[in-house]
Each structure stands twice: as C-alpha cells, then as structure tokens.
Amino acid sequence: MLDERKANILRAVVEEYIRTAQPVGSGHVAADPGVSVSSATVRNDMAVLEADGYLVQPHTSAGRIPTEKGYRYFVDHVPTPARLANPDAQQIRTFFTQAHGELEQMLADTSRLLADLTHYAAVVTAPPPEAATVRSVQLVGLAPRVALLVTVLSNGVVDKVTVEVDHDLGDVEVSDATALVISALMGRTYAEVATDDVAAAGDIAGGALARAALGALRTVAGETSSGEVFVGGASRVASAFDAVTQVSEVLRVLEQQFVVVTLLRDVLDRGLSVAIGTETGIEPLADCSVVVSPYLVNGEPAGTIGVLGPTRMNYPQAIATVAVVSRRLGETLTTG
C-alpha cells in the first residue's frame, strides 16, 4: 500500500498521461489540486515510485509514465465509480428505449454503441443457446418439400432452421408436426429436447417432418454453442496505437472469435473486471487493457461485454460505461 501522498502523486501522473500520452513532470504533478506539495517533494516521491515499480522514466530528463503496476494500483484504488457525462447517459437511454428486433442485431448495435461512447474497440458475446429455454415454436411450409422452423429462446435469440424432406408436405402433416415439435421443445433447452413423443409418432402424419426439424435444430445449436461474438469499432485500434505492426496484431486477435471469448471468460473467472497489459495472457495484447462485465438475463449471466484499448485508456470512464451498458442490455433482454 502507498501512503496518501504517494497515491495522490501516482493518480496525478496516471490521469495526466491518459490525457496527453506524454511523460509527466514533477512541476505538473505539483500543480494538481490533490497533491499540494512542492515540486522537490514530488520529484523525491516520483523517484521512490519508480524504484518501487509504479512509474518508469522513458529516457533521461523526461518525466515519468505509469507501468502496469501503476495502472493496476490506480484501477484498484479509484475511490468512487465515475459518473457518465449527461450526453453519454442520454445516448444509452435513447438507444435501449428504441432497441427492438432480433437479438443478433441488438448485440451488434450494442457493440457499436459501446465503441462510440468509449472510443475503443468493443466486444459483445451472445448468450450460448444451451443456456436458454424455448419460449415459442412455429413450423410453416415454404415449398412443397421445404418447411421453416422458428424458435424464440428465453434469452431473446430467434433461430430459423430450414427443413427439407423427401416428399411433398400437406397442411395436415405440417400441423401435426408442429404439435409434436412444440411438445418436444417448449420450456426446455436444446440439450433437454424431449424426443420420446416424436419417436413414438412413428410414421403418422407429421412424424417424419418433426424428426427432420429437430435434427436440423440440433445441428444449428451445435454449430453456435460457443455464442457469437460482435466486434464494434475495430477501426478505433488504428488511432490508439502508434506502430502499424501492433495495430495489425490487435486486429488479428479481434478476428479470432474463440480467442476473444476465451479472453473475456478468463478475465471474469479470475475475478477481474479490468485486465491490464500482460494480465490479458495474450502476447499481442501486452500493450492493451480490457474492461469487461457480464450481462444478466432473468438474473443469470448470459453473455459478456467489454472494451479493448491501450493500457493508457481512460479507466474510470471505460469502467462506468461498460457497467451501465451491460446493466441496460440485461434489463432490455429480460423484459423482451
């Protein structure tokens, strides 16, 4: 733990470096309203903070910049959560008041909203389908040998599956198949689908179509079991880093859905809401930080949202924005 004076000096350095991206000198820190000591005292304390690994001097005669340890102390000791600026809070309220339609579109739009508010790349993961129960089922004929199965899940996901059979479909067969599929799916997760009623139907009208529909649905569910990832504001990465190679490496990571999902889950599993630099565990993100939060649907964790930017990110603003957006997203999905 740092004493109050050194903690205030570290805070002043971090806040100024976040704002300017330039090494911070003792004179600037001494002028901070929360420091109130002489430049000489600040210089001495900055030297101690450097020796203890909280600050580093990039070159002789320059000011100091925070290290990962310095950022971590800053994040862990922010006294109170930042309040969103009124325009940002109003933008979030307006967005979720007007948010309608299928889940996938809402999550994609949410990622863009988060990127616009924070000016960092934003990531939103969809709820895995195996965690949701079926709320609604509809089976309709599209062509003589083609039907469409539409399921609405409790987490807001709408799945549409095309079903093909080897014979022409009649209205009675579609109606009977619909009853069988409803019996098998309603109130259950995809993993809990009750196939007994469908199997018992044997060769009666609708049995073959119902079995084909459930088979097609299981295939789709298996392909999307990890939850889809929506990335907004990837172009923000280009303005956040100086080196072209660094930009390309970060963008490459964002394109790998499995890596992104694993990163967000790992951060939360470690009890963190912020991973700084090497804490991400991914080498190309060594100069990045990630702020994450789960969103809840019906009181249960459903997916995750987060922002990715340089270690010099505005942590208070990013943390507050992610928290508010995750809460409003969960509330919107819960109420349908």
C-alpha positions, 0 to 999 in steps of 0.5 A: 500500500502507498501512503496518501501522498504517494497515491495522490502523486501516482493518480496525478501522473496516471490521469495526466498521461491518459490525457496527453500520452506524454511523460509527466513532470514533477512541476505538473504533478505539483500543480494538481489540486490533490497533491499540494506539495512542492515540486522537490517533494514530488520529484523525491516521491516520483523517484521512490515510485519508480524504484518501487515499480509504479512509474518508469522514466522513458529516457533521461530528463523526461518525466515519468509514465505509469507501468502496469503496476501503476495502472493496476494500483490506480484501477484498484484504488479509484475511490468512487465509480465515475459518473457518465457525462449527461450526453453519454447517459442520454445516448444509452437511454435513447438507444435501449428505449428504441432497441427492438428486433432480433437479438443478433442485431441488438448485440451488434448495435450494442457493440457499436454503441459501446465503441462510440461512447468509449472510443475503443474497440468493443466486444459483445458475446451472445448468450450460448443457446444451451443456456436458454429455454424455448419460449415459442415454436412455429413450423410453416411450409415454404415449398412443397418439400421445404418447411421453416422452423422458428424458435424464440429462446428465453434469452431473446435469440430467434433461430430459423432452421430450414427443413427439407424432406423427401416428399411433398408436405400437406397442411395436415402433416405440417400441423401435426408436426408442429404439435409434436415439435412444440411438445418436444421443445417448449420450456426446455433447452436444446440439450433437454429436447424431449424426443420420446413423443416424436419417436413414438409418432412413428410414421403418422402424419407429421412424424417424419417432418418433426424428426427432420426439424429437430435434427436440423435444430440440433445441428444449428445449436451445435454449430453456435454453442460457443455464442457469437461474438460482435466486434464494434469499432475495430477501426478505433485500434488504428488511432490508439496505437502508434506502430502499424505492426501492433495495430495489425496484431490487435486486429488479428486477435479481434478476428479470432472469435474463440480467442476473444471469448476465451479472453473475456471468460478468463478475465471474469473467472479470475475475478477481474473486471479490468485486465491490464497489459500482460494480465490479458495472457495474450502476447499481442495484447501486452500493450492493451487493457480490457474492461469487461462485465457480464450481462444478466438475463432473468438474473443469470449471466448470459453473455459478456461485454467489454472494451479493448484499448491501450493500457493508457485508456481512460479507466474510470470512464471505460469502467462506468460505461461498460457497467451501465451498458451491460446493466441496460442490455440485461434489463432490455433482454429480460423484459423482451 
